[in-house]
Amino acid sequence: MDAFKKIDKEEIPSQEPKIVAEFRIVPTANPREAFLEDYHHCCLCGSELIFTHNTNFLTLEVKEEAFCSACNIRTKQDQHRLQ
């Protein structure tokens, strides 16, 4: 009579499927958008940079500076030649 022992519902393993792994595919930005995002945002805090351009028409140069208002630092300084 032991072969016909009653089994409680708690003893029966669940037949529901179990999630082993989950993949979330996030679309990435194209290289141009990624470059512009890095160029226009602070590398320390991520806030938007403030750009200033000073043009010197005698030497035909433009001095470009980027400033982060959140960090109070100057992050970029470039000089460009006018043609």
Distance bins in CASP14 RR format, pairs under 12 A and 6 or more apart:
PFRMAT RR
TARGET T0000
AUTHOR 0000-0000-0000
RMODE 2
METHOD distances of the structure
MODEL  1
5 11 0 0 0 0 0 1 0 0 0 0 0
6 12 0 0 0 0 0 1 0 0 0 0 0
7 13 0 0 0 0 0 1 0 0 0 0 0
9 15 0 0 0 0 0 1 0 0 0 0 0
27 33 0 0 0 0 0 1 0 0 0 0 0
28 34 1 0 0 1 0 0 0 0 0 0 0
28 37 0 0 0 0 0 1 0 0 0 0 0
29 35 0 0 0 0 1 0 0 0 0 0 0
29 36 0 0 0 0 1 0 0 0 0 0 0
29 37 1 0 0 1 0 0 0 0 0 0 0
29 38 0 0 0 0 0 1 0 0 0 0 0
30 36 0 0 0 0 0 1 0 0 0 0 0
30 37 0 0 0 0 0 1 0 0 0 0 0
31 37 0 0 0 0 0 1 0 0 0 0 0
31 38 0 0 0 0 0 1 0 0 0 0 0
32 38 0 0 0 0 0 1 0 0 0 0 0
32 39 0 0 0 0 0 1 0 0 0 0 0
33 39 0 0 0 0 0 1 0 0 0 0 0
33 40 0 0 0 0 0 1 0 0 0 0 0
34 40 0 0 0 0 0 1 0 0 0 0 0
34 41 0 0 0 0 0 1 0 0 0 0 0
35 41 0 0 0 0 0 1 0 0 0 0 0
36 48 0 0 0 0 0 1 0 0 0 0 0
36 49 0 0 0 0 0 1 0 0 0 0 0
37 43 0 0 0 0 0 1 0 0 0 0 0
37 46 0 0 0 0 1 0 0 0 0 0 0
37 48 0 0 0 0 0 1 0 0 0 0 0
37 49 0 0 0 0 0 1 0 0 0 0 0
38 46 0 0 0 0 1 0 0 0 0 0 0
38 49 0 0 0 0 0 1 0 0 0 0 0
38 66 0 0 0 0 0 1 0 0 0 0 0
38 75 0 0 0 0 0 1 0 0 0 0 0
38 76 0 0 0 0 0 1 0 0 0 0 0
39 46 0 0 0 0 0 1 0 0 0 0 0
39 48 0 0 0 0 0 1 0 0 0 0 0
39 49 0 0 0 0 1 0 0 0 0 0 0
39 51 0 0 0 0 1 0 0 0 0 0 0
39 64 0 0 0 0 0 1 0 0 0 0 0
39 66 0 0 0 0 1 0 0 0 0 0 0
39 75 0 0 0 0 0 1 0 0 0 0 0
39 76 0 0 0 0 1 0 0 0 0 0 0
39 78 0 0 0 0 0 1 0 0 0 0 0
40 46 0 0 0 0 1 0 0 0 0 0 0
40 47 0 0 0 0 0 1 0 0 0 0 0
40 48 1 0 0 1 0 0 0 0 0 0 0
40 49 1 0 1 0 0 0 0 0 0 0 0
40 50 0 0 0 0 0 1 0 0 0 0 0
40 51 0 0 0 0 1 0 0 0 0 0 0
40 66 0 0 0 0 1 0 0 0 0 0 0
40 68 0 0 0 0 0 1 0 0 0 0 0
40 75 0 0 0 0 0 1 0 0 0 0 0
40 76 0 0 0 0 0 1 0 0 0 0 0
41 47 1 0 0 1 0 0 0 0 0 0 0
41 48 1 0 1 0 0 0 0 0 0 0 0
41 49 1 0 0 1 0 0 0 0 0 0 0
41 50 0 0 0 0 0 1 0 0 0 0 0
41 51 0 0 0 0 0 1 0 0 0 0 0
41 66 0 0 0 0 1 0 0 0 0 0 0
41 68 0 0 0 0 1 0 0 0 0 0 0
41 70 0 0 0 0 0 1 0 0 0 0 0
41 71 0 0 0 0 0 1 0 0 0 0 0
41 75 0 0 0 0 1 0 0 0 0 0 0
41 76 0 0 0 0 0 1 0 0 0 0 0
42 48 1 0 0 1 0 0 0 0 0 0 0
42 49 1 0 1 0 0 0 0 0 0 0 0
42 50 0 0 0 0 0 1 0 0 0 0 0
42 66 0 0 0 0 1 0 0 0 0 0 0
42 67 0 0 0 0 1 0 0 0 0 0 0
42 68 1 0 1 0 0 0 0 0 0 0 0
42 69 0 0 0 0 1 0 0 0 0 0 0
42 70 1 0 0 1 0 0 0 0 0 0 0
42 71 1 0 0 1 0 0 0 0 0 0 0
42 72 0 0 0 0 0 1 0 0 0 0 0
42 73 0 0 0 0 1 0 0 0 0 0 0
42 74 0 0 0 0 0 1 0 0 0 0 0
42 75 1 0 0 1 0 0 0 0 0 0 0
42 76 0 0 0 0 1 0 0 0 0 0 0
43 49 0 0 0 0 1 0 0 0 0 0 0
43 66 0 0 0 0 0 1 0 0 0 0 0
43 68 0 0 0 0 1 0 0 0 0 0 0
43 70 0 0 0 0 0 1 0 0 0 0 0
43 71 0 0 0 0 1 0 0 0 0 0 0
43 73 0 0 0 0 1 0 0 0 0 0 0
43 75 1 0 0 1 0 0 0 0 0 0 0
43 76 0 0 0 0 1 0 0 0 0 0 0
44 68 1 0 0 1 0 0 0 0 0 0 0
44 70 0 0 0 0 1 0 0 0 0 0 0
44 71 1 0 1 0 0 0 0 0 0 0 0
44 72 0 0 0 0 0 1 0 0 0 0 0
44 73 1 0 0 1 0 0 0 0 0 0 0
44 74 0 0 0 0 0 1 0 0 0 0 0
44 75 1 0 0 1 0 0 0 0 0 0 0
45 68 1 0 0 1 0 0 0 0 0 0 0
45 69 0 0 0 0 1 0 0 0 0 0 0
45 70 1 0 1 0 0 0 0 0 0 0 0
45 71 1 0 1 0 0 0 0 0 0 0 0
45 72 0 0 0 0 0 1 0 0 0 0 0
45 73 0 0 0 0 1 0 0 0 0 0 0
45 75 0 0 0 0 0 1 0 0 0 0 0
46 68 0 0 0 0 1 0 0 0 0 0 0
46 69 0 0 0 0 0 1 0 0 0 0 0
46 70 1 0 0 1 0 0 0 0 0 0 0
46 71 0 0 0 0 1 0 0 0 0 0 0
46 75 0 0 0 0 0 1 0 0 0 0 0
47 66 0 0 0 0 0 1 0 0 0 0 0
47 67 0 0 0 0 0 1 0 0 0 0 0
47 68 1 0 0 1 0 0 0 0 0 0 0
47 69 1 0 0 1 0 0 0 0 0 0 0
47 70 1 0 1 0 0 0 0 0 0 0 0
47 71 1 0 0 1 0 0 0 0 0 0 0
47 72 0 0 0 0 0 1 0 0 0 0 0
47 73 0 0 0 0 0 1 0 0 0 0 0
47 75 0 0 0 0 0 1 0 0 0 0 0
48 66 0 0 0 0 1 0 0 0 0 0 0
48 67 0 0 0 0 0 1 0 0 0 0 0
48 68 0 0 0 0 1 0 0 0 0 0 0
48 69 0 0 0 0 1 0 0 0 0 0 0
48 70 0 0 0 0 1 0 0 0 0 0 0
48 71 0 0 0 0 0 1 0 0 0 0 0
48 75 0 0 0 0 0 1 0 0 0 0 0
49 64 0 0 0 0 0 1 0 0 0 0 0
49 65 0 0 0 0 1 0 0 0 0 0 0
49 66 1 0 1 0 0 0 0 0 0 0 0
49 67 1 0 0 1 0 0 0 0 0 0 0
49 68 1 0 1 0 0 0 0 0 0 0 0
49 69 0 0 0 0 1 0 0 0 0 0 0
49 70 0 0 0 0 1 0 0 0 0 0 0
49 71 0 0 0 0 1 0 0 0 0 0 0
49 73 0 0 0 0 0 1 0 0 0 0 0
49 74 0 0 0 0 1 0 0 0 0 0 0
49 75 1 0 0 1 0 0 0 0 0 0 0
49 76 1 0 0 1 0 0 0 0 0 0 0
49 77 0 0 0 0 0 1 0 0 0 0 0
50 64 0 0 0 0 0 1 0 0 0 0 0
50 65 0 0 0 0 1 0 0 0 0 0 0
50 66 1 0 0 1 0 0 0 0 0 0 0
50 67 1 0 1 0 0 0 0 0 0 0 0
50 68 1 0 0 1 0 0 0 0 0 0 0
50 69 1 0 1 0 0 0 0 0 0 0 0
50 70 0 0 0 0 0 1 0 0 0 0 0
50 71 0 0 0 0 0 1 0 0 0 0 0
50 72 0 0 0 0 0 1 0 0 0 0 0
50 73 0 0 0 0 0 1 0 0 0 0 0
50 74 0 0 0 0 0 1 0 0 0 0 0
50 75 0 0 0 0 0 1 0 0 0 0 0
50 76 0 0 0 0 0 1 0 0 0 0 0
51 62 0 0 0 0 0 1 0 0 0 0 0
51 63 0 0 0 0 0 1 0 0 0 0 0
51 64 1 0 0 1 0 0 0 0 0 0 0
51 65 1 0 0 1 0 0 0 0 0 0 0
51 66 1 0 1 0 0 0 0 0 0 0 0
51 67 1 0 0 1 0 0 0 0 0 0 0
51 68 0 0 0 0 0 1 0 0 0 0 0
51 69 0 0 0 0 0 1 0 0 0 0 0
51 74 0 0 0 0 0 1 0 0 0 0 0
51 75 0 0 0 0 0 1 0 0 0 0 0
51 76 0 0 0 0 1 0 0 0 0 0 0
51 77 0 0 0 0 0 1 0 0 0 0 0
51 78 0 0 0 0 0 1 0 0 0 0 0
52 62 0 0 0 0 0 1 0 0 0 0 0
52 63 0 0 0 0 1 0 0 0 0 0 0
52 64 1 0 0 1 0 0 0 0 0 0 0
52 65 1 0 1 0 0 0 0 0 0 0 0
52 66 0 0 0 0 1 0 0 0 0 0 0
52 67 1 0 0 1 0 0 0 0 0 0 0
52 74 0 0 0 0 1 0 0 0 0 0 0
52 76 0 0 0 0 0 1 0 0 0 0 0
52 77 0 0 0 0 0 1 0 0 0 0 0
52 78 0 0 0 0 0 1 0 0 0 0 0
53 61 0 0 0 0 0 1 0 0 0 0 0
53 62 1 0 1 0 0 0 0 0 0 0 0
53 63 1 0 0 1 0 0 0 0 0 0 0
53 64 1 0 1 0 0 0 0 0 0 0 0
53 65 0 0 0 0 1 0 0 0 0 0 0
53 66 0 0 0 0 0 1 0 0 0 0 0
53 76 0 0 0 0 0 1 0 0 0 0 0
53 77 0 0 0 0 0 1 0 0 0 0 0
53 78 0 0 0 0 1 0 0 0 0 0 0
53 79 0 0 0 0 0 1 0 0 0 0 0
53 80 0 0 0 0 1 0 0 0 0 0 0
53 82 0 0 0 0 0 1 0 0 0 0 0
54 61 0 0 0 0 1 0 0 0 0 0 0
54 62 1 0 0 1 0 0 0 0 0 0 0
54 63 1 0 1 0 0 0 0 0 0 0 0
54 64 0 0 0 0 1 0 0 0 0 0 0
54 65 1 0 0 1 0 0 0 0 0 0 0
54 77 0 0 0 0 0 1 0 0 0 0 0
54 78 0 0 0 0 0 1 0 0 0 0 0
54 79 0 0 0 0 1 0 0 0 0 0 0
54 80 0 0 0 0 0 1 0 0 0 0 0
55 61 1 0 0 1 0 0 0 0 0 0 0
55 62 1 0 1 0 0 0 0 0 0 0 0
55 63 1 0 0 1 0 0 0 0 0 0 0
55 64 0 0 0 0 1 0 0 0 0 0 0
55 79 0 0 0 0 0 1 0 0 0 0 0
55 80 0 0 0 0 1 0 0 0 0 0 0
55 81 0 0 0 0 0 1 0 0 0 0 0
55 82 1 0 0 1 0 0 0 0 0 0 0
56 62 1 0 0 1 0 0 0 0 0 0 0
56 63 1 0 0 1 0 0 0 0 0 0 0
56 79 0 0 0 0 1 0 0 0 0 0 0
56 80 0 0 0 0 0 1 0 0 0 0 0
56 81 0 0 0 0 0 1 0 0 0 0 0
56 82 0 0 0 0 1 0 0 0 0 0 0
57 82 1 0 0 1 0 0 0 0 0 0 0
58 82 0 0 0 0 0 1 0 0 0 0 0
59 79 0 0 0 0 1 0 0 0 0 0 0
59 80 0 0 0 0 0 1 0 0 0 0 0
59 81 0 0 0 0 1 0 0 0 0 0 0
59 82 0 0 0 0 1 0 0 0 0 0 0
60 79 0 0 0 0 0 1 0 0 0 0 0
60 80 0 0 0 0 1 0 0 0 0 0 0
60 81 1 0 0 1 0 0 0 0 0 0 0
60 82 1 0 1 0 0 0 0 0 0 0 0
60 83 1 0 0 1 0 0 0 0 0 0 0
61 78 0 0 0 0 0 1 0 0 0 0 0
61 79 1 0 1 0 0 0 0 0 0 0 0
61 80 1 0 0 1 0 0 0 0 0 0 0
61 81 1 0 1 0 0 0 0 0 0 0 0
61 82 1 0 0 1 0 0 0 0 0 0 0
61 83 0 0 0 0 0 1 0 0 0 0 0
62 77 0 0 0 0 0 1 0 0 0 0 0
62 78 0 0 0 0 1 0 0 0 0 0 0
62 79 1 0 0 1 0 0 0 0 0 0 0
62 80 1 0 1 0 0 0 0 0 0 0 0
62 81 1 0 0 1 0 0 0 0 0 0 0
62 82 1 0 0 1 0 0 0 0 0 0 0
62 83 0 0 0 0 0 1 0 0 0 0 0
63 74 0 0 0 0 0 1 0 0 0 0 0
63 76 0 0 0 0 0 1 0 0 0 0 0
63 77 1 0 0 1 0 0 0 0 0 0 0
63 78 1 0 0 1 0 0 0 0 0 0 0
63 79 1 0 1 0 0 0 0 0 0 0 0
63 80 0 0 0 0 1 0 0 0 0 0 0
63 81 0 0 0 0 0 1 0 0 0 0 0
63 82 0 0 0 0 0 1 0 0 0 0 0
64 74 0 0 0 0 0 1 0 0 0 0 0
64 75 0 0 0 0 0 1 0 0 0 0 0
64 76 1 0 0 1 0 0 0 0 0 0 0
64 77 1 0 0 1 0 0 0 0 0 0 0
64 78 1 0 1 0 0 0 0 0 0 0 0
64 79 1 0 0 1 0 0 0 0 0 0 0
64 80 1 0 0 1 0 0 0 0 0 0 0
64 81 0 0 0 0 0 1 0 0 0 0 0
65 73 0 0 0 0 0 1 0 0 0 0 0
65 74 1 0 1 0 0 0 0 0 0 0 0
65 75 0 0 0 0 1 0 0 0 0 0 0
65 76 1 0 0 1 0 0 0 0 0 0 0
65 77 1 0 1 0 0 0 0 0 0 0 0
65 78 0 0 0 0 1 0 0 0 0 0 0
65 79 0 0 0 0 0 1 0 0 0 0 0
65 80 0 0 0 0 0 1 0 0 0 0 0
66 73 0 0 0 0 1 0 0 0 0 0 0
66 74 1 0 0 1 0 0 0 0 0 0 0
66 75 1 0 1 0 0 0 0 0 0 0 0
66 76 1 1 0 0 0 0 0 0 0 0 0
66 77 1 0 0 1 0 0 0 0 0 0 0
66 78 0 0 0 0 1 0 0 0 0 0 0
67 73 1 0 0 1 0 0 0 0 0 0 0
67 74 1 0 1 0 0 0 0 0 0 0 0
67 75 1 0 0 1 0 0 0 0 0 0 0
67 76 0 0 0 0 1 0 0 0 0 0 0
67 77 0 0 0 0 1 0 0 0 0 0 0
68 74 1 0 0 1 0 0 0 0 0 0 0
68 75 1 0 1 0 0 0 0 0 0 0 0
68 76 0 0 0 0 1 0 0 0 0 0 0
69 75 0 0 0 0 0 1 0 0 0 0 0
END
